[in-house]
Amino acid sequence: MATLAATSKSKPRRRSELGLLIVGIIVVSFAYVLATLGVYNQLPAKFATFIAILVGVALAMNLVNRWLVPEADPVLMPVVLVLNGLGFVMIMRLAPYENAPHLAGFQAAWSILGVVAYSGTLLVIRRSRDLERFRYLLLLAAIGLLLMPMVPHLGDAAENVGGVDLWVKLGPITFQPIEVSKILLVIFFASYFVEKRELLSMSTNRVGNHLLPDLRPFGPVVFASAGSILVILLEKDIGFSLLLFILFLSMLWVATGRWAYLLAGLVVFVVGTYVAASVLSQLTTRIDIWLDPWRYLPPGANQGGYQPVLGELGLGQGGLTGTGLGLGNPQAIPVAESDFIFAALGEELGLIGAAAIIVGYVLIVGSGLRTSVRSRSDFSKMVALGLTVTLGFQAFIIMAGVTRLLPLTGVTLPFISYGGSSLVANYVLVALLMRISDEDSELPAPVPRGMRAVTARRAERRTTAAAGAR
């Protein structure tokens, strides 16, 4: 009976997912046609092939979910499909102007590989709790991946941009290992915080008239987080170091519920930023460009303000409704297919289109937080929270950098920016969220704390009334 109930419950979810995937296919297909008309002034020559691949990917996602995660969230994958599709369309639209026609083909191949990685993750990891046993092994793997770009003959200097050493070259494959290490660090933090939650939350050391937490349980997790951030700073990547710091602080605060840790973390952030700005000239330059990019335009020697200024002008040119796909001038923005793809989309889709993209990320974050709240396992709850924070803040950091709300970092816009390692890693991240979401739906919904006493009293009254009737 339980199996029949689960099956009847899962079918509507997967049907809803299939319907949303069809809507996503329509949206991406129209965008592809409009972009091709705008750039080439003709209908796409391989439109049937594009539609066949898009439909095949969508159906494969739905079938995999029906088989491996039948009760998971039905909204997550359709939103991912739309974001991935819009990113591919913009990369295809920019490719001729970048003198790199292979960009769109590579992005399509990476997208298909991401779907394969998504399916493989669900196939291998049948229970999220199984990951908890390998936390220190995963930590070692994460540190090893972070150190790979610094190993001689592994780091790919040809791919390093702006002095950032993040790329590794293994034969014909070039990738960023940090994209995988961030997921491994989430799993380690979740496992450690769950096990040491009471020790981290309780105040047992007396200092004068005050009780303070014991600092010894913080040792391994501080070593992991500080070591990871230090390695990334040595590789001169400010964006991912900021992302890992936010991840660590968020998970620590949720695990312990102590506001003092959050305030202490903010103080450490301010002090660390000041020290890093004194040591790393790259950070100082980025802050100066953020405050006034117009000072760093040609014909001066430092042209660092050229990219953010053109990004701002592109967003302003888009206005409310945009210039139309293929009708704007986003190719004028340097590295528009990667760092500034949000500005390119904002120029041609306008404020409405940019807001729709932001809503897409809000839906992903909302789905992840809902999965975390509903999880019955403390470990799964923390993993879902960490993965959601990672994806959400990564999107926020790069979009805030493009709009000059924050200094520009170097992280990619998830599922949209050009980049294979980021795309594949984010598909794995979503697969873990879907696995946890499916596990949460297998059990009955929990009774809220405020209703437990009321439910107990009602049950007692019913028992008493039944006894009196007898």
Secondary structure as the mmCIF struct_conf table of DSSP 4:
data_model
#
loop_
_struct_conf.conf_type_id
_struct_conf.id
_struct_conf.beg_label_comp_id
_struct_conf.beg_label_asym_id
_struct_conf.beg_label_seq_id
_struct_conf.end_label_comp_id
_struct_conf.end_label_asym_id
_struct_conf.end_label_seq_id
HELX_RH_AL_P HELX_RH_AL_P1 ALA A 2 TYR A 40
BEND BEND1 ASN A 41 GLN A 42
TURN_TY1_P TURN_TY1_P1 ALA A 45 LYS A 46
HELX_RH_AL_P HELX_RH_AL_P2 PHE A 47 LEU A 68
TURN_TY1_P TURN_TY1_P2 PRO A 70 GLU A 71
BEND BEND2 ALA A 72 ALA A 72
BEND BEND3 PRO A 74 VAL A 75
HELX_RH_AL_P HELX_RH_AL_P3 LEU A 76 LEU A 94
TURN_TY1_P TURN_TY1_P3 ALA A 95 ASN A 99
TURN_TY1_P TURN_TY1_P4 PRO A 101 PRO A 101
HELX_RH_AL_P HELX_RH_AL_P4 HIS A 102 VAL A 124
BEND BEND4 ARG A 126 ARG A 126
HELX_RH_3T_P HELX_RH_3T_P1 SER A 128 PHE A 134
HELX_RH_AL_P HELX_RH_AL_P5 ARG A 135 LEU A 147
HELX_RH_3T_P HELX_RH_3T_P2 MET A 148 MET A 150
BEND BEND5 VAL A 151 VAL A 151
TURN_TY1_P TURN_TY1_P5 PRO A 152 LEU A 154
STRN STRN1 GLY A 155 GLY A 155
HELX_RH_3T_P HELX_RH_3T_P3 ALA A 157 GLU A 159
TURN_TY1_P TURN_TY1_P6 GLY A 162 GLY A 163
STRN STRN2 VAL A 168 LEU A 170
TURN_TY1_P TURN_TY1_P7 GLY A 171 PRO A 172
STRN STRN3 ILE A 173 PHE A 175
TURN_TY1_P TURN_TY1_P8 PRO A 177 PRO A 177
HELX_RH_AL_P HELX_RH_AL_P6 ILE A 178 GLU A 195
TURN_TY1_P TURN_TY1_P9 LYS A 196 LYS A 196
HELX_RH_AL_P HELX_RH_AL_P7 ARG A 197 SER A 201
STRN STRN4 SER A 203 VAL A 207
TURN_TY1_P TURN_TY1_P10 GLY A 208 ASN A 209
STRN STRN5 HIS A 210 PRO A 213
BEND BEND6 LEU A 215 LEU A 215
TURN_TY1_P TURN_TY1_P11 ARG A 216 PRO A 217
HELX_RH_AL_P HELX_RH_AL_P8 PHE A 218 LEU A 234
TURN_TY1_P TURN_TY1_P12 GLU A 235 LYS A 236
HELX_RH_AL_P HELX_RH_AL_P9 ILE A 238 THR A 256
HELX_RH_AL_P HELX_RH_AL_P10 TRP A 259 VAL A 279
HELX_RH_AL_P HELX_RH_AL_P11 SER A 281 LEU A 291
HELX_RH_3T_P HELX_RH_3T_P4 PRO A 293 TYR A 296
TURN_TY1_P TURN_TY1_P13 PRO A 298 PRO A 299
BEND BEND7 GLY A 300 ALA A 301
TURN_TY1_P TURN_TY1_P14 GLY A 304 GLY A 305
HELX_RH_AL_P HELX_RH_AL_P12 TYR A 306 GLY A 318
TURN_TY1_P TURN_TY1_P15 GLY A 319 THR A 321
BEND BEND8 THR A 323 THR A 323
TURN_TY1_P TURN_TY1_P16 LEU A 325 LEU A 327
BEND BEND9 GLY A 328 GLY A 328
HELX_RH_3T_P HELX_RH_3T_P5 PRO A 330 ALA A 332
BEND BEND10 ILE A 333 ILE A 333
TURN_TY1_P TURN_TY1_P17 PRO A 334 PHE A 340
HELX_RH_AL_P HELX_RH_AL_P13 ILE A 341 ARG A 374
BEND BEND11 ARG A 376 SER A 377
HELX_RH_AL_P HELX_RH_AL_P14 ASP A 378 VAL A 402
TURN_TY1_P TURN_TY1_P18 THR A 403 ARG A 404
BEND BEND12 LEU A 405 LEU A 406
TURN_TY1_P TURN_TY1_P19 PRO A 414 ILE A 416
BEND BEND13 SER A 417 TYR A 418
HELX_RH_AL_P HELX_RH_AL_P15 GLY A 420 SER A 441
TURN_TY1_P TURN_TY1_P20 GLU A 442 GLU A 442
BEND BEND14 LEU A 443 LEU A 443
HELX_LH_PP_P HELX_LH_PP_P1 PRO A 444 PRO A 448
HELX_RH_AL_P HELX_RH_AL_P16 ARG A 449 ALA A 469
#
